[in-house]
Amino acid sequence: MPYLPLMPCVCVFGTVPCSVPETSHGRYTFNGVQVPERATIGHAEVVEFSCSHGYNVLGNPTLRCWYGEWTVTGARPECQPGESLHASHS
């Protein structure tokens, strides 16, 4: 049987970016600059989440892009109406 060398690995070790999610009453910033929904953020980069005036962040406001998926410690952030909005709609 003749010797056949192993085929070289044609591996792609690229990283997959994350797409900034759509969110109601919230926004994401990267390095202090607001980023639009569906913008892409690179692997291992961190974005900060904040809410529009009158809303409070519920959950962890820091998200990290990890191989195309957002990771967060604890609950993923969302915006919840603040007390002033509850009072004005009562």
Secondary structure, DSSP 8 states (H G I E B T S, - for coil): -----------------EE----TTEEEEETTEEE-TT-EE-TT-EEEEEE-TTEEEES--EEEEETTEEE-SSS--EEEE-HHHHHHT-
